[in-house]
Amino acid sequence: MRVLVLGGDGFCGWPTSLYLSDRGHDVTILDNLSRRKIDVDLEVDSLTPIVPIGERLRAWREVSGREIGFVSVDLATEYDRLAAILRELRPDAIVHFAEQRAAPYSMRSEKTKRYTVDNNVRATHNLLTAIVDTGVDAAIAHLGTMGVYGYGWSGTAPIPEGYLTVKVPTPDGDLEREILHPANPGSVYHMTKTLDQLLFAFYAKNDGLRITDLHQGIVWGTQTDQTVKDERLINRFDYDGDYGTVLNRFLMQAAIGHPLTVHGTGGQTRAFIHIRDTVRCIEIAISNPPRPGSKPMVLNQITETHRVLDLAKLISDITGAEIAYLPNPRVEAEENELVVRNDQFLALGLEPTTLSEGLLGEVKDIAARYAHRADLRKIIARSVWKRGMQTSDDLLTSLQPTED
Ligand SMILES: NC(=O)c1ccc[n+]([C@@H]2O[C@H](COP(=O)([O-])OP(=O)(O)OC[C@H]3O[C@@H](n4cnc5c(N)ncnc54)[C@H](O)[C@@H]3O)[C@@H](O)[C@H]2O)c1
């Protein structure tokens, strides 16, 4: 298959591009490298040393003998270039990772809220319009998030894959209808993903686009079978308060002797998936697209759910790290249940990597190996969801790791 990977320089997009290339697909990456620029603005760097995109691609050619193409385009603002690339490439599948993806970053300031909405919504809409405009017949797989469902909305009832069957009362009795699961975003970032869903529903209905929306859990882990082949292929590992995801942050904190930072009670339950499973799920999704005229297919791309505090305790048991409780900067329930259906991926052949298999390797091979690159000043999350909320700053001094 000819596959265009939008956002293919990022944490999920890079290993996916290598995996698809390794599997024999003809891959082109489109990325404006905005994620690297945000690192420069935030004065932070991936824990793992990531080389420039040109060097990444050269290393892949040397290691695999295969070419991955690259085009630098801003999906949100360079519509004509996007359309020209689609006309030239005529991809069979397009994987859309290219959005600003951090909830804390999206809530950092008025500027980052506006940037996140402008970037994400325009990027998605430009893509859909360009596909219609160019007549390209490509299956689209978009990376959405479990956060579109919100947390705790349905108590212990399992979260279905995208759609909910409801009863609508009428004078003649109840009508049964299938609706998009109610959206309940917890941040401006999550809100953009709920807006994406409406764009997908419209373009699938109106123009017959074949769209799969992958409601992904929090991705953990770093390496895949391809990224381990050469250090220049290593995947990024974000640990900072804006972009670091919870489990990878705990792993890195444990490796440098920093207390594991749990926000609130740690009673929040979240869904997880290892990066190795993310890349497999993408190939499964683009190989099994919905038929033209169908509503968007929604797959919950998760393999496990855990309470944040249980994760911290697990890592503390393995490594001896202390746990520190910080004020929760988010507007959310202290605790929630989360039961998620993921039947479709399992039926399509996904064999999940579990936390128990992968955790120790991550601590030793990545977090400890690159611990010397960590900037301790960047660990604490400083974004707060509302003005006047308590921040973690007053606790900072007590959290600095000791010499030993
Ligand atoms: N990382 C996770 O835990 C996670 C969980 C759920 C969903 N997702 C979703 O998966 C997708 C990828 O996440 P990630 O962790 O790889 O993020 P990332 O920030 O590492 O990668 C996103 C890539 O998209 C590029 N990009 C952003 N805006 C662009 C634009 N306008 N034009 C061209 N390129 C653009 C960035 O430069 C970056 O390389 C995101 O949409 C995210 O919402 C990620």
Ligand as a Chemical Component Dictionary entry (heavy atoms), coordinates in Angstrom:
data_LIG
# 
_chem_comp.id                   LIG 
_chem_comp.type                 NON-POLYMER 
_chem_comp.pdbx_formal_charge   0 
_chem_comp.three_letter_code    LIG 
# 
loop_
_chem_comp_atom.comp_id 
_chem_comp_atom.atom_id 
_chem_comp_atom.alt_atom_id 
_chem_comp_atom.type_symbol 
_chem_comp_atom.charge 
_chem_comp_atom.model_Cartn_x 
_chem_comp_atom.model_Cartn_y 
_chem_comp_atom.model_Cartn_z 
_chem_comp_atom.pdbx_ordinal 
LIG N1  N1  N 0  0.914  10.021 22.788 1  
LIG C1  C1  C 0  -0.202 9.563  23.334 2  
LIG O1  O1  O 0  -0.200 9.014  24.462 3  
LIG C2  C2  C 0  -1.504 9.678  22.589 4  
LIG C3  C3  C 0  -2.667 9.164  23.187 5  
LIG C4  C4  C 0  -3.884 9.279  22.511 6  
LIG C5  C5  C 0  -3.939 9.873  21.261 7  
LIG N2  N2  N 1  -2.802 10.374 20.701 8  
LIG C6  C6  C 0  -2.915 11.024 19.393 9  
LIG O2  O2  O 0  -1.975 10.491 18.490 10 
LIG C7  C7  C 0  -1.483 11.511 17.632 11 
LIG C8  C8  C 0  0.034  11.506 17.667 12 
LIG O3  O3  O 0  0.468  11.735 19.003 13 
LIG P1  P1  P 0  2.011  11.820 19.346 14 
LIG O4  O4  O 0  2.148  11.459 20.774 15 
LIG O5  O5  O -1 2.783  11.099 18.316 16 
LIG O6  O6  O 0  2.230  13.390 19.202 17 
LIG P2  P2  P 0  3.539  14.183 18.701 18 
LIG O7  O7  O 0  3.335  15.604 19.091 19 
LIG O8  O8  O 0  4.776  13.493 19.146 20 
LIG O9  O9  O 0  3.442  14.048 17.103 21 
LIG C9  C9  C 0  2.567  14.815 16.314 22 
LIG C10 C10 C 0  3.315  15.155 15.039 23 
LIG O10 O10 O 0  2.451  15.942 14.208 24 
LIG C11 C11 C 0  3.156  17.056 13.700 25 
LIG N3  N3  N 0  2.190  18.124 13.449 26 
LIG C12 C12 C 0  1.402  18.783 14.339 27 
LIG N4  N4  N 0  0.659  19.712 13.729 28 
LIG C13 C13 C 0  0.973  19.653 12.408 29 
LIG C14 C14 C 0  0.561  20.369 11.262 30 
LIG N5  N5  N 0  -0.321 21.377 11.348 31 
LIG N6  N6  N 0  1.088  20.050 10.051 32 
LIG C15 C15 C 0  1.994  19.044 9.936  33 
LIG N7  N7  N 0  2.446  18.331 10.994 34 
LIG C16 C16 C 0  1.934  18.639 12.214 35 
LIG C17 C17 C 0  4.185  17.401 14.778 36 
LIG O11 O11 O 0  5.298  18.100 14.283 37 
LIG C18 C18 C 0  4.561  16.011 15.308 38 
LIG O12 O12 O 0  5.669  15.465 14.631 39 
LIG C19 C19 C 0  -2.072 12.825 18.102 40 
LIG O13 O13 O 0  -3.121 13.226 17.283 41 
LIG C20 C20 C 0  -2.574 12.497 19.484 42 
LIG O14 O14 O 0  -3.702 13.269 19.832 43 
LIG C21 C21 C 0  -1.589 10.295 21.333 44 
# 
loop_
_chem_comp_bond.comp_id 
_chem_comp_bond.atom_id_1 
_chem_comp_bond.atom_id_2 
_chem_comp_bond.value_order 
_chem_comp_bond.pdbx_ordinal 
LIG N1  C1  SING 1  
LIG C1  O1  DOUB 2  
LIG C1  C2  SING 3  
LIG C2  C3  SING 4  
LIG C2  C21 DOUB 5  
LIG C3  C4  DOUB 6  
LIG C4  C5  SING 7  
LIG C5  N2  DOUB 8  
LIG N2  C6  SING 9  
LIG N2  C21 SING 10 
LIG C6  O2  SING 11 
LIG C6  C20 SING 12 
LIG O2  C7  SING 13 
LIG C7  C8  SING 14 
LIG C7  C19 SING 15 
LIG C8  O3  SING 16 
LIG O3  P1  SING 17 
LIG P1  O4  DOUB 18 
LIG P1  O5  SING 19 
LIG P1  O6  SING 20 
LIG O6  P2  SING 21 
LIG P2  O7  DOUB 22 
LIG P2  O8  SING 23 
LIG P2  O9  SING 24 
LIG O9  C9  SING 25 
LIG C9  C10 SING 26 
LIG C10 O10 SING 27 
LIG C10 C18 SING 28 
LIG O10 C11 SING 29 
LIG C11 N3  SING 30 
LIG C11 C17 SING 31 
LIG N3  C12 SING 32 
LIG N3  C16 SING 33 
LIG C12 N4  DOUB 34 
LIG N4  C13 SING 35 
LIG C13 C14 SING 36 
LIG C13 C16 DOUB 37 
LIG C14 N5  SING 38 
LIG C14 N6  DOUB 39 
LIG N6  C15 SING 40 
LIG C15 N7  DOUB 41 
LIG N7  C16 SING 42 
LIG C17 O11 SING 43 
LIG C17 C18 SING 44 
LIG C18 O12 SING 45 
LIG C19 O13 SING 46 
LIG C19 C20 SING 47 
LIG C20 O14 SING 48 
# 
